[in-house]
Amino acid sequence: MIKAIIFDWGGVLVDNPADGLMDYCANALRIDVNLLKGIFSKYETVFQKGEISENKLWNIICKELNIKTSPVNSLWKNAVKHVLKDKNKIYQLISLLKNKGYLIGLITNTEIPTMEYFFENGYEKYFDSTTFSCAENAVKPEEKMYDITLNKLNVKSHETIFIDDKPEYIEGAKKVGINGIVFKTPEQLVKELAALAIMDEH
């Protein structure tokens, strides 16, 4: 019996923000976006694990590029505010699932400024538990991310479904016994949940 449904954030609850975030930051720093992507990729995981601050990240990147650092307090949070676009159909689905009595969780690989944005805008009201990589010093598909969420929700792995747009993160969930759905569209997700008798298909 399924008791909890866990969602990814980027690519499921919001349109995938990766390219938009890089475009915004590259424009602000007045550098080529592909140049920024190449350097950022070296530090993305430690940034998402909360091992380095945003300030330190930009100091390292700008030193490598021999450019001035951004004058704004949090370039990343400004980018997040500009780029993130909610998928309203998914939030409507979450409300329906909560009304049916399911626990709702969140597991996301994300950075401290992005996590701050999440709480500053009250998104936690949709969830019974939230697990952010930057707060746990771990990233999907590490088992720790899934185990923490199961403990927070007080459910067993076979009692949960995890929804993510990246197949490798679904595979990580399956390794600890969690059921998985690879997200493509809201309509596809509703069909797959209906096939599992989680909800009616409309």
Stockholm file with secondary structure:
# STOCKHOLM 1.0

chainA/1-202         MIKAIIFDWGGVLVDNPADGLMDYCANALRIDVNLLKGIFSKYETVFQKGEISENKLWNIICKELNIKTSPVNSLWKNAVKHVLKDKNKIYQLISLLKNKGYLIGLITNTEIPTMEYFFENGYEKYFDSTTFSCAENAVKPEEKMYDITLNKLNVKSHETIFIDDKPEYIEGAKKVGINGIVFKTPEQLVKELAALAIMDEH
#=GR chainA/1-202 SS CCCEEEECSBTTTBCCCHHHHHHHHHHHHTSCHHHHHHHHHHHHHHHHTTSSCHHHHHHHHHHHHTCCCCSSSCHHHHHHHHHCCBCHHHHHHHHHHHHTTCEEEEEECCCHHHHHHHHHTTGGGGCSEEEEHHHHTCCTTSHHHHHHHHHHHTCCGGGEEEEESCHHHHHHHHHTTCEEEECCCHHHHHHHHHHTTSSCCC
#=GC SS_cons         CCCEEEECSBTTTBCCCHHHHHHHHHHHHTSCHHHHHHHHHHHHHHHHTTSSCHHHHHHHHHHHHTCCCCSSSCHHHHHHHHHCCBCHHHHHHHHHHHHTTCEEEEEECCCHHHHHHHHHTTGGGGCSEEEEHHHHTCCTTSHHHHHHHHHHHTCCGGGEEEEESCHHHHHHHHHTTCEEEECCCHHHHHHHHHHTTSSCCC
//
